[in-house]
């Protein structure tokens, strides 16, 4: 549930000691005590973990201690945390995969194991695993802090790999920093499925072939999916097994760094999907039963199992788990120069039932006993670490529940995310497309849903992400065109279905962008109406890669209409950049809502947006009330260059006039509104 309560004026005077969130939203006042207590719990937890006089980010440096590292003298040191283990060996290519005495680790206090080796004991590229013994059992494991995992092509078994290239990567743009004041225009992408061929793509191919498209399209942020190593490719990267390892199926660590560096050189920030909400259940490849117990990293019993996702759930109340996860946040910033994170599955983390059994009908749902306050504390600490290391970093919460304060600063009573995803917006577009014809869309309700957000938290709006594109669902273009996607997209073929679909595709995306609460997101290929869904190779489709790719040639073909959508998207994004459109400090102001005429008009950031959703009715000299001025058209969804009918004159100027309704003090601009079209005018 999202809530507009932040816009409701308080009925009683605000108290000087009130949290800003409560001051802005009086409906939170009954819960102010719980909100303060949650803040105090997070602060107390931080102090218990680390010194009050030193930066908390220093606590999150476990990746510099644990795992495999070169010592200053050139030798090797390996450390791992396995409190239930009786013995631990490093086994691999260097030992003939046997437990050798010289590769046996020594136990240190608090369940830490350490192994020191001479420089010649390990060589770059060698494979290794851990052999652990515990009371009543033993098993092979991959190091929890391991930075490189590779899969054997024959056995399909993963091993850790010694990664010590002769020359470390030299960053071209080491000091890149994103502008925190610039609204993020996010291009969500998956490197593996970013190529045309039916195979797994690479970081290098993405840098060479896809990054230039993103830059040309005007997006200022890339959100990379599936970065952390995951044994099952078909999980879309969400069944992570190795949190500190960049997936080797896409290339080497240096190639991922080269991709991030190239984006920075082009002025584009790169954030990654960070999966801390759950991990794969795999034991040989992941963290489950790592030291022989079910409760080392996770809750024991049913609470430690996510039965809907077939995965394990972290115990966020355990200090060692906090150290592990917070260090993981810092690692990706330090090692790969990522510019922030989209935290996956936040709703699942926040509630003991993972939000599955909740409908979120009122504020009481956010403050009852079903909230996992250990998870809330972790998220607050994670945001603190990220922003201490990189004050410019971007953090986005994937939360469908609408937990108040999640994307508000701690000083205001929040938990520190910069943005939250406006997940109700795509859901509402799907609802409209499924339940009624566009001629019947309730424009008043649509306007409400697009603007229904808290004024004290920034949101990333979107029409569709990977969620709407994956098999079992439908993209916007698929819902609009169905079979005509395949048969009717030629410029030589006339189709009323295609004309309607292209017109609405442009209008829906423009309206979503123009009303967004601080940021905007597009999934790779959807900007030009990619014609097919996503389905990763699996047993059910014969392990086919046919739908795990992007058909970029459709965007480039001059005989196909896909290019019109791509060109419009680029023009729309450039408009947002030029006029700082989605800045949350620039509110939307509704000027005209006429349900019968199917017209919506509003102002934002000095721009006038006019939408005519009528299917067949165009309007001559349609009056829009606004402040006096001269207006020049800067974007026209009906332009021939965007596959429209070219019914408007480019860059035409319009002068407001007074007294159209007999009131000499009221001004109007009169416009020609073609059916199923949108136009944007700037106030000169």
N, C-alpha and C positions, 0 to 999 in steps of 0.2 A: 504494500500500500504506500503510495506517495501522499503527501498531505499539504494543503495550502494554508494550514493554520498559521504559518509564519506571517501571512499577510493580514491576519485578523487583529484589529487593535485591542490592546489590553483593556479590560473593563475596570481594573483596579490599578492604581499607580504602581509602577515598577519600583522595587526596593533597590537601594544603592548596592547591596551586597549580592544581588542576583547574578547568576550566570547570564552571559549574553544570549545564549540559546533560549533561556526562559524569558528574558526581557523581550525578545522578539516574538516569542510564541507563548502566550499566557496559558494555553492548554497543557503545556509541559509543567506548569507550576506544581501540580500535585506530586510530580515525580522529581522535583528539584533535589530533594534529599538523596534519593537514589543516584541521581546524576553526579552529585558532589561526592558521594561515597565511592562511585566507580572511579572517579578521577583520583581520589585519595588512595584507593587500592593500587592503581597503576603506579602512582608516585612512590608508594611504599615498596612495591615490588622492585622498582628500579633501584631504590636505595639499598634494598637487601641484596641485590645482585652485584652492585658496583658502588664505588666511592661517590660521595656527593660532590666532591671538589674536582673530579676528573670527568672529561666528556664520556657520556654513556656509550658512544660509538666504540670506545676502546674495549669495552666488554665484548663487542661483537667482532672479535678478531680471531676466532677459533681456527679459521682456515689457515692462519699463519703458524699455528702450533700443531694441529692435527693433520694427518695425511702424510704423504711422502714429500720430503724436502731435501735439498742440498744443504749440508752444513757449511759454515764459512771455510772449513779446511778442505772442502771438496768431497767429503764423504756424504753418506746418506743418513737421515734420521726419519723413522716412521713412527707415528703415534696413532692410537685408536682407543676409543672408549668402549669397553665391553665388561661391565662390572660382574656379570655372572660367569664369565669364562674362567677356566682353570689354566688354560694354556692357549697361546696364539703363535702361529708360524706364518711367515710369508712364503708362499710356494709359487712356482712358476717356471718360466723358461730358464731362469738362472739356477734353479735347484733340481731340474729334471722333474718338476711337479711332485717332489718328495719333501717330507718334513725333515729338514736338515738342522742339526744343532746350532750352527752359526747363524741361521735365519729365524731362530726362536726369540720372541720378544720377552722382555722382562716386565713384571707387574709393578706399577707405581701406585701411590695412594689414590683413592677414590675411583678405582676401577679402570685406570688408564694403563695402557700397554705401550712400551717403547722398544724400538729396535734400532740399533746403530750399526751401520755397515760401512766398509771401506769404499772408496770411490769406484773401484773396479768391480764391485759386487753386483751392480745393476747397470744396464746399458739402455740408452734411449730406444724406445720401440718394443722392449720386451714386455711380455704379458705376465700377469701375476694375479693371484687370488689370496685370500686369507684362509687358513685352516684353523678353526676354533674348536676347542674341547670345553665342555661344560658338564656339570654333574648329570650323569645318565645319558650323555650323547655327544655328538660332534657334527660338524658340517663345514662345507666350503662357503665362503661369503665374499662379496665384493666390499672393498673398504668404504665405510660410510662417508668419508671425507674425500674420496677419490675424485680426481679432476678429469680423468680420461677413461672411458669404457669403450671397448670394441667387441663386435660380435663375430664369432667364427662362422664363415660362410657355410661350412659343412655341418657342424654340430649345432649351430645357432646358439651356442652358449656364449655368454658375455664374460669377459675378463677385464680387469684393470690393465692399463698400459702405462709403462714408464714414459713420461713425456718430458724430455729434457733436450730440446733442439739446440744445436750448436750456437745459434744466434737468436736471442729473444726478439719478439716483434718490436719494431720501432714505430711508435705512433706518429702519424703525420700531423694530427690535430689533437695533441694531448690535453690542451686546455679548453676544449669545446665546452660551452655551457649554454643550455637552452634559456630563452627569455621566459621567466615565470609569468610575466604579464601577458605574453602572447597566448591566446586561446589555442589549445591543441587541436589540430585538424589531423586526425589519426587514420592511417592506412593500415588496417589489420591484415597481416600476411603470414603465410606458411611457406617456408623455403622449399620444402620437399615437394609440394604440389604446385609450385610456381612456374613449371616448365610445360611445354607442349607435349613432350613425349610421355609415353606410359611407363614412367620410372620415377625414382626418387631424385629430386633436384638437389643442388648443392648450394652452399653459401656463396661460392664463387659465381655460379650461374645467376643467382639472385642479384649479386652486386653488379654483374655485367649487363643483365637483360631487364631486370625488374626495377631496380633502383632508379635508372633514368626515367622510367615511366612515372614513378611516384613523384620525382622532382618536377617533371614537366606538368604533372597534374596539379601542382600547387600545394600538396600536403606537406606539413612541417614536422610530422611525427610518424614514425613507423612503429607498429606494435607487432613484434615477432612472436609467433606461436611456436610451441613444441621445441623450445631451446633445451630444456633440461632433459637428460637422457631417459628414454622410456623404451622398455623392451618391445612392446607391441605397437607397431606403427599405426595401426587402425584406431588407437585410442585418441588420435588427434593431439597427442602430447600431454594428455591429462592423467594418465596412469604413470606418473614419474616413479622411477626406482632409484636414481642417483642424482641427488639434488645439486651437487657441485660440478657435475660433468655436463659439458655441452654435447649434444647428441652427435656422435661420430658418424652417423649415417649421412649427414649433410657436409662433412668435411672435417678439417683439422681446426684446432683452436685458433691458429694463426689466420685461417681463412675467415672465421667468424669475426675476429678482430679487424681484419681488413675490410669486411663489410661495414661494420660499425664506423670505422675510421672514414670510409668513403662517404657514408651518409653525413657524417659530421663535416667533412670537407664541402659538402653541398648545402650545409646549413640546416640539415634535417636531424632531429633528435631520434633516438632509438630506445624504446622501452620494451620490456619482455613480459610475457605471461609468466607470473610466478605462482607455482602451485604449492601452497603450504596448507591447503585445506584437507588433503588426504594424500596417500601414496599407494603405489601398487602393493598387492599382497605377496608378491614374489619373495621367496626366502633366499634362494641362491643368488638372485640378482639385486635384491633390495634390502630394506631395513627390517622386514618382518621376522621376528624370532632371531634377530641378529646374534645375540649372545645366548640363545637357548630359551629365553623367556619371551612371553607375549607382551610384557609391560615395560621393556627398556625405553622405547620411544613412545609407546602408545598406551592408551587405557586398556586395562585388562577386562575381559568379558565383553558383553554386547556393546558397551560404549566404545570399545576400541575397533568395532567393525562398522563400516558404512555398507549396509546390506544392499542398498539401491545402486551403489557404484562399485560393489565388490572390491573394496579397498580398506585400508587401515586409517584410523583417525588418531592424530597426535594428542598427547597429554600436555596441554599448554600450561599446566600448573607445575610442571617439573622443571627445575632450574637448568638441568643439562639439556633438555629439549629446547628451552628458550635460547640457550647459548648456541645450540646447533642451528636453529632457524634464523636467529638474528644475525649470526655470522654468515649464513647463506645470503641474506639480504645484502650485506656489505660486500661479500665476495664478488657478486656480479657487477657491482659498481666499481670496485677496485680493479679486478682482473680484466674485465671486458669493456669497461667504460660505458656500460648501459646508463641511460639517463632517467631511469625510473622503472616502475612496475605497474602492471595491471594485476591486482591480486585476485586470483581465481577462487570461486566458490565461497565467497565471504558469508553468504547466507547460511550455507551448510556449517560454517564454523561457529556462527553466532548463537545457534539454537541447539539444544540437546537432541531435538528430533530432526535436526538439519533443516528446519523450516518446512518439512514435507507435509506435516499435518496441520499447518497454520494457514489462516486466510487473512490475517493482519487487518482486522476491522477497526481497531482502536489503539490508542497509545498504551493501554494496559498490556498489549502483546509484547511490547518492548521492555517491560520492566517486571515481568513475572519470574517465577522460579525456573522457567524453561530456558532462560538465557544462559549461555555458557560464558560466565564472566571472566574465566581464565582466558578464553579466546579473545574477548574484548581487550583484556589487558595486553595480551600478546600483540594485537593489532596496533594498539596505542604505542607500545614499545618499538614495534617495527617501523612505524612512521617516524618516531623520534630518531632512530638509528639512521634511516635513509636520509632524512633532512639534515642531520648533523654532518654526515659524510658529504652530501651534496645538497646544499640549500636550494639549488635550482631544480632538483629532481622532481619528477612527476609521479604521483601515486594515485591510482584509480581503483575504486572498490567495485567489484561485481556483486552487488547486493540487490536482490529483488524485493526484499522485505520493507525497505524504507526506514531502517533504524535511525531515529533522529540523532543528529550530531556526528554521524560517522564521517562525514566530509566537512567537518568544522574544526577549527584549531583547538588545541587543548585549553588554551586560555579562555575560550568561549564556552567550554564544557564539552567539547567534541573529542574525537579520537585521531584527528590529524591527517586523514586522507585529503588530497587536494580536490578530487572529483569523485563522483559516483556515476555509474552508468545509469542512464534514464531508461531502464529496462521495460517500463510500462508503455513507452512510445511504440516500439515495434510490435508489441503485443496488440496495441489498439489498431494499428494499421492492418494487421492480420485479421482481427475481428471484423473490421469494416469490409475487407475484401471477401471474407468468407460469408458474411451474413446479409449483405445488401448490395445492390447496384450502386455505382458511384453517383448516379442521378439522385439517390436517396440518402447519401451520406449526411448525417446530422452535423452541419457545420459548426453550430454552437458547441455541441459536445466535443467535436474535434478540436476546436480552439481551446477548450478547457483542458483536454487531455494533453495537448502539446505544451501547455503552460502550467500544468499542475505540478509544481515543485516547490520546495522550501526556498525562500529567498535568502537564507543564511548558508546555503550549501550549493556548490557549483556542480553541474551535471554535464555528462557527455551524451548528447542526443544522437540517435541513429535510426535509420529505417530498418536495416538488417545487418547483422553481423554473421559470423560463421554459423551461429545457432540456427538462423533461418535458412541457411544455404545447405545444411547437411541433409543427407538422405532421410526420408521420412517427413521432411518439411518441404516448403517451397519458397523460392526467392520471390521478390516482388514481381520481377518480369515474368516469371513462370505463371504466377497467379493471374497476371494481366493478359498473357498471350496464349498460354497452353501450347497446343500443337503448332500454332502459327510461328512460334519461335524458330522452328525448323523450316517451315515451308513458306513463310510470308515476309521474311526480312530483306528480300532483294529490293533494291530501289526501282527495279523494272516491274515490280509486282504491286498492284494496288490492293489494299486490304483495310476495311473499316476496323477490324479487330486490332490490326497493328497500329493504325493511326491513333485509335483510342489508347492502346497500351503505351505507346511512346509518349503521348501527351501527358498521361497520368504519372508515368514513371518520373518525368521531369518535375511535374508539379509537386508530387509527394516528397521527393527528396529536397527540393528547394524550400518547401514550407517547413520541413523538419529542421533543416540547417538554419533557416531564418529565425526560428523560435527557440533554438537550442539554448540551454542554460549555462554555457561556458565552453563547450567543446563539441566536436562532431567526429563521428567514426564511420568509415566505410570498409567493407570487407573486399579483399582483393578480387577484382574482376567485376564486382557488382556495379561499379561506376559506369560500365558500358553494357550492362544487362547480360552478363555471362549466361549462356542459354542452358546450362546443365547444373545439377546439384553436385554435392561432394559425397563421395563414397569411397573410403579407403579400402585397399585390398584386404579381403577377409574370406573365410570359407564360404559364406553365403553368396558371394559374387564371383566365385572361382578364382579368388586372389587377383582380381583384375585391377589395373591402374587406370582404366579408361576414365573414371570420374574423379580421380585424384590428380588432376592437372588443370591448367588454365589455357584456353584456346585464344591466345593473344592475336592470332592472325585475323580473327573475326573483327576485332577492333580496327585493324588496319585496312581491311578490304574496302575499296571505294564503292563497290557494288552492293554492300550490305549496310543496313541501317544502324548496326551496332555503333558505328563511328559517330553517329549523331548524338547518341546518349553519352559517349565518352567525351566528346567535345563540349557538350553542355555541362557535364560535371566539372571539367577543367575550368570553364568560364565561371561557374557557380563558386568554386573554391577560390579562384582569383578575386572574385567580388568580395568574398568573406575576408580575405587577407587585406585587400585594399581599404575596406571600410571598417575593419576591426568589428565585424558584424556580430560574432557570438560572444563578445565581451559581456560578462554578467552585469557589468555596470551600465550597460545599455539595455534598458528594459523594452519589452514590446508594448506598443500602445494601439489597441484596437480602434480603428476609425470607422469601419463599416462592416456590418454583418446582416446580410439579407438572405434569409433561408429560401424564400421563394425564387429570388433571382439567382441563387447559388453563388453569391459573391462574398468574399472575405477580403478586407483591406486593412493593413496595419502599417505602423511606422516603427523603425528601429535603426539606431545608429545613423540618423540622417537620411535613411532610405525609405521609400514608399513601396510597399509590396501589395500588389492587387492580383487576386486569384478569381477567375471565373470558372466554376466547376460545372456550369450548364453544359449539357451534352450537345445541344444543337442551337442554343440561343446566344447570339452575339449582341452586344449592346453598343449603340452609338451615343456619344456624349453622356456617358455614365458619370454621375457626380459623386465625388469622394470628399467629405468634409475634412479640412485640415487648416493649419496655420498658413497665412499668406506666403507666397514664394513662387519661384520659377523652378520647374522640374524637368530634368532631362532623362530620357530612357537609357538605362545602362545594361539591361539584360531582358531578353524577350524569349520565352520558351517556345514561341511560335515561329521564330526566325527560320528561314529556309536552311541556314547553316546548321541548325539543330534538328532538321527533319520535319519542321513545321510547314505551315502554308504561307508564311511570309506576309501576313495581313497587316503588319504594323511597319511604320517607317523608322529605320534605325536612327538612334540618337535624336529623335524628335523632342522638341521642347514644348512644355505646357505651362501656361500662366494661370495661376489661381484667379478666381473671380469672386466677387462678393454678391450677396443678395439673390442667389438663385432661388431661395425659398421665401423671399420677401424680407429677410433679415439682413440689413446692410452690414452688420458686424460679423456675419458668418461667411467664411471663405470656402470655396470648393475648387477642385480641379476636375475637369471633365475629360474623360478618356474613352477611347474605343476599346472595348473588351471582347476580343474574339472568344468564341466558345472553346472550352477546355484549354485555357492558356493562363500563363502567369507573366506579369511584367514587373520590372523593378525600375524605379525612377529615383534619381538622387536630387536632393534639394541643392540648387546652385547657390 
